[in-house]
């Protein structure tokens, strides 16, 4: 791939997570990006780290990538905290 940069992975992951219907503020947390939900007044008062939602998003992303690489349909992803229920 000509002119490919490591930073292109951030674009790919951001786009992919949004297409998987991950909430924008969680995508930004995964990318460690600061904008509306952590910028200005909102960021001053919002100290949430979104660990659970980020974990769920990355598990969903991993399943998506695995399905592309394996050529098999994507398996249903159950968030680890929900599997005990």
SVG drawing of the C-alpha trace seen along z (x, -y; Angstrom):
<svg xmlns="http://www.w3.org/2000/svg" viewBox="-29 -25 33 44">
<polyline fill="none" stroke="black" stroke-width="0.4" points="0.0,0.0 1.5,-3.3 1.7,-6.1 0.1,-4.1 0.6,-5.4 0.1,-3.9 -2.3,-6.7 -4.6,-5.3 -5.5,-2.6 -7.2,-5.2 -9.4,-6.2 -10.2,-2.6 -11.1,-1.8 -13.2,-4.9 -15.1,-4.3 -15.6,-0.6 -16.8,-1.2 -19.3,-3.8 -20.6,-1.3 -21.0,1.2 -23.2,-1.4 -20.8,-2.1 -21.7,-5.5 -19.5,-8.3 -18.3,-9.2 -17.1,-5.6 -15.3,-5.6 -13.5,-8.8 -12.6,-7.2 -11.2,-4.2 -9.1,-6.5 -8.1,-8.6 -9.5,-11.6 -10.9,-14.7 -13.9,-16.6 -17.4,-17.4 -17.9,-15.0 -14.6,-15.8 -13.8,-19.3 -14.8,-22.6 -17.4,-22.7 -18.5,-19.1 -15.0,-17.8 -14.5,-19.9 -17.2,-18.0 -17.1,-14.6 -14.4,-12.4 -15.9,-9.1 -13.4,-6.7 -15.9,-4.5 -13.9,-1.3 -16.9,1.0 -18.2,-0.5 -14.7,-0.6 -14.2,3.1 -17.5,4.0 -16.7,1.9 -13.2,3.5 -14.7,7.0 -17.2,6.2 -14.5,4.8 -12.3,8.0 -15.3,10.2 -15.8,8.1 -12.1,8.3 -12.1,12.0 -15.1,12.5 -13.3,10.6 -10.1,12.6 -11.7,16.0 -14.4,15.4 -17.0,16.8 -20.1,14.9 -19.6,12.7 -20.4,14.5 -22.8,12.9 -20.9,10.9 -22.1,10.9 -20.5,8.4 -18.5,10.1 -20.5,8.5 -23.8,9.8 -22.7,13.4 -23.2,14.1 -26.8,13.2"/>
</svg>
